[in-house]
């Protein structure tokens, strides 16, 4: 079984800017399922998807990796950060 892919930072940004996936979907002209399938990892984000979302969510290009990191990446980064602080 493959790990569940989630995008917690991207979800947070969506809620900051649009409150719901439906509101975001309406803004970019897709249905809510289009967004939901991608956030659930059932469909991969294409380069064009990322570009559209980056623009409407006002994500700086240098922050794309931050927002499009999946849950496993986020947990790994947080663990690395904790270990770094513990070594100090």
C-alpha angles and dihedrals in degrees: 000000000000120000117265111258117218133164105214097170093047091048089051091051091050091053092046092054105029108011092220139041087234092058090050091046091053090050094054097035102248133109123261091252090062089062095037094053091053096045089050091052094242091119123030120237110250122216088256091051091053092048093051093047092045090056099045093041091046094234115168112238090241090058097054093102090049095055098036095049111119124233094266091053091048092051091048091050092048091050091049090050092050091049090049091054093046091056092057 
